Amino acid sequence: MMQYDVVIVGGGISGLSMAFYSAGAGMKTMLLEKNETAGGSFASYEYTMGNKSFWLELGAHTCYSSYASLLGIVEACGMMGEMIPRAKVPFTFLKNEKIHSIVSQLHIAELLMSVPNLFKLKKDGRSVRSYYEKIVGKRNYDEVIRHFFNAVPSQPSDDFPADMMFKSREKRKDVLKNYTFKGGLQSVARAITKQPGIEVKTGSDVVSITRENDGYRLKTASGEEYSAARVALAVPSAVASTLLANVSPDLSAHLGKLRAAEVDTVGVIVRSANVSMKPVAAVISPDDLFFSVVSRDTVPDEHFRGFAFHFQPGVSEKKKKERITEVLGLPMGKIEHIALKANVVPSLRLGHHEWLAKTDSILKSEKGILLTGNYFAGMAIEDCVSRSKSESERLKG
Ligand SMILES: Cc1cc2nc3c(=O)[nH]c(=O)nc-3n(C[C@H](O)[C@H](O)[C@H](O)COP(=O)(O)OP(=O)(O)OC[C@H]3O[C@@H](n4cnc5c(N)ncnc54)[C@H](O)[C@@H]3O)c2cc1C
């Protein structure tokens, strides 16, 4: 039986950052990830063709100068030199099968009349719709802005708490405003797994957690067992709820109240010469089968272009393929490679702050259980890392 100070379940950026802080605090740390690579929604897909290689983000794609906790980890991993700017290509709007700029779609008079509300209205206690339709005007919100907002959590976002979607955080002046890394976000995930004191076991689907003496015993689907003084859950809320059913029924039931959306992502890699679409950062198409198409044109490549289609759940494979070929304007035979990924994104609602306060109060009496993920103060990478940072403080107690 392998014995650890902390075993972390889930190797997305929440689990990876938790591992970083835990190992940094001198704890013997094991991270268990179900998939064959760590990273979760922070993992880039890597494609190799002969001597050419290309990465494509199938989840997160952009980091910002305001991501202070993430930057702390990037610095400690010696990755600052790998940071690169994103090419300035536009976010676009697909209407009647033609690409348009966002500005061309806005009702400018309505926008000018509404925008002063920015200085009067507070986000607290308001939903995304109730706040932003006053800032941009109702028609602009309904016809244009709403679709861009839906693309952020890849689900209808009208009812999200406005203060949990876009946050103003202090920016670091010495780093690029927005950036990625030469090898994609995956390169940061990989660098974290190599930090001293962190052991990572991929292909480890944790299926049960039970109490054992003063600690916990974890079992994986393949029958491996791990023992730990503390267990950290960095998985979607529904998975955390199931895994905690035996060891903390109250926390399990509380986690079970949260909802999440599944995003069916299809990454499409094509030879640059085969696509005529001008370079874009993303394509948003109102009320389409997908919430967004995020492109790799922000980091241009000599040979390939890549597009991640973030589909609604339940769309048939046939329909997805038809829509992909229509949007890219090329037949299936011209698609070089397809990669699939299932992302899980929380469906946050007003009242989440109260949910969060209750979570932390339950955790006060569960000193051996640490909870992190993208369903706490928000779903951005920085929210995940900040949560891991604050949870790791409890390790020291
Ligand atoms: C399409 C998309 C685009 C985004 N773009 C951005 C962006 O540009 N910038 C930004 O800041 N944020 C972005 N986000 C949000 C951000 O990427 C995510 O919220 C964040 O990466 C989630 O990290 P996580 O570790 O909490 O969860 P996940 O990445 O979902 O990781 C959870 C991990 O747990 C593993 N797991 C699940 N069950 C088990 C089990 N039983 N045993 C072991 N392992 C298990 C999963 O395999 C997974 O690897 C985006 C999200 C999506 C979906």
PDBQT file of the ligand as one rigid body, heavy atoms in Angstrom, charges set to zero:
ROOT
HETATM    1  C1  LIG A 401     -13.798  25.125 -23.955  1.00  0.00    +0.000 C 
HETATM    2  C2  LIG A 401     -13.228  25.845 -22.754  1.00  0.00    +0.000 A 
HETATM    3  C3  LIG A 401     -12.460  27.003 -22.939  1.00  0.00    +0.000 A 
HETATM    4  C4  LIG A 401     -11.937  27.668 -21.834  1.00  0.00    +0.000 A 
HETATM    5  N1  LIG A 401     -11.128  28.750 -22.038  1.00  0.00    +0.000 NA
HETATM    6  C5  LIG A 401     -10.535  29.344 -20.978  1.00  0.00    +0.000 A 
HETATM    7  C6  LIG A 401      -9.554  30.354 -21.185  1.00  0.00    +0.000 A 
HETATM    8  O1  LIG A 401      -9.193  30.661 -22.319  1.00  0.00    +0.000 OA
HETATM    9  N2  LIG A 401      -9.002  30.956 -20.077  1.00  0.00    +0.000 N 
HETATM   10  C7  LIG A 401      -9.371  30.593 -18.808  1.00  0.00    +0.000 A 
HETATM   11  O2  LIG A 401      -8.862  31.180 -17.846  1.00  0.00    +0.000 OA
HETATM   12  N3  LIG A 401     -10.250  29.582 -18.591  1.00  0.00    +0.000 NA
HETATM   13  C8  LIG A 401     -10.810  28.946 -19.647  1.00  0.00    +0.000 A 
HETATM   14  N4  LIG A 401     -11.674  27.902 -19.441  1.00  0.00    +0.000 N 
HETATM   15  C9  LIG A 401     -11.953  27.465 -18.062  1.00  0.00    +0.000 C 
HETATM   16  C10 LIG A 401     -10.829  26.599 -17.505  1.00  0.00    +0.000 C 
HETATM   17  O3  LIG A 401     -10.081  26.033 -18.533  1.00  0.00    +0.000 OA
HETATM   18  C11 LIG A 401     -11.389  25.450 -16.661  1.00  0.00    +0.000 C 
HETATM   19  O4  LIG A 401     -12.355  25.912 -15.745  1.00  0.00    +0.000 OA
HETATM   20  C12 LIG A 401     -10.248  24.768 -15.901  1.00  0.00    +0.000 C 
HETATM   21  O5  LIG A 401      -9.228  24.357 -16.791  1.00  0.00    +0.000 OA
HETATM   22  C13 LIG A 401     -10.825  23.579 -15.129  1.00  0.00    +0.000 C 
HETATM   23  O6  LIG A 401      -9.781  22.945 -14.429  1.00  0.00    +0.000 OA
HETATM   24  P1  LIG A 401     -10.094  21.840 -13.338  1.00  0.00    +0.000 P 
HETATM   25  O7  LIG A 401      -8.829  21.229 -12.977  1.00  0.00    +0.000 OA
HETATM   26  O8  LIG A 401     -10.939  22.432 -12.256  1.00  0.00    +0.000 OA
HETATM   27  O9  LIG A 401     -11.076  20.810 -14.074  1.00  0.00    +0.000 OA
HETATM   28  P2  LIG A 401     -10.741  19.836 -15.282  1.00  0.00    +0.000 P 
HETATM   29  O10 LIG A 401      -9.819  20.475 -16.222  1.00  0.00    +0.000 OA
HETATM   30  O11 LIG A 401     -12.074  19.362 -15.761  1.00  0.00    +0.000 OA
HETATM   31  O12 LIG A 401      -9.941  18.646 -14.596  1.00  0.00    +0.000 OA
HETATM   32  C14 LIG A 401     -10.566  17.653 -13.838  1.00  0.00    +0.000 C 
HETATM   33  C15 LIG A 401      -9.735  16.398 -14.037  1.00  0.00    +0.000 C 
HETATM   34  O13 LIG A 401     -10.238  15.376 -13.195  1.00  0.00    +0.000 OA
HETATM   35  C16 LIG A 401     -10.119  14.158 -13.890  1.00  0.00    +0.000 C 
HETATM   36  N5  LIG A 401     -11.022  13.197 -13.249  1.00  0.00    +0.000 N 
HETATM   37  C17 LIG A 401     -12.389  13.195 -13.246  1.00  0.00    +0.000 A 
HETATM   38  N6  LIG A 401     -12.862  12.160 -12.534  1.00  0.00    +0.000 NA
HETATM   39  C18 LIG A 401     -11.773  11.503 -12.049  1.00  0.00    +0.000 A 
HETATM   40  C19 LIG A 401     -11.617  10.348 -11.237  1.00  0.00    +0.000 A 
HETATM   41  N7  LIG A 401     -12.671   9.678 -10.748  1.00  0.00    +0.000 N 
HETATM   42  N8  LIG A 401     -10.356   9.925 -10.944  1.00  0.00    +0.000 NA
HETATM   43  C20 LIG A 401      -9.269  10.599 -11.426  1.00  0.00    +0.000 A 
HETATM   44  N9  LIG A 401      -9.375  11.695 -12.204  1.00  0.00    +0.000 NA
HETATM   45  C21 LIG A 401     -10.611  12.142 -12.503  1.00  0.00    +0.000 A 
HETATM   46  C22 LIG A 401     -10.510  14.511 -15.320  1.00  0.00    +0.000 C 
HETATM   47  O14 LIG A 401     -10.063  13.533 -16.227  1.00  0.00    +0.000 OA
HETATM   48  C23 LIG A 401      -9.824  15.854 -15.477  1.00  0.00    +0.000 C 
HETATM   49  O15 LIG A 401      -8.529  15.745 -16.008  1.00  0.00    +0.000 OA
HETATM   50  C24 LIG A 401     -12.199  27.181 -20.531  1.00  0.00    +0.000 A 
HETATM   51  C25 LIG A 401     -12.957  26.026 -20.343  1.00  0.00    +0.000 A 
HETATM   52  C26 LIG A 401     -13.453  25.351 -21.444  1.00  0.00    +0.000 A 
HETATM   53  C27 LIG A 401     -14.229  24.076 -21.235  1.00  0.00    +0.000 C 
ENDROOT
TORSDOF 0
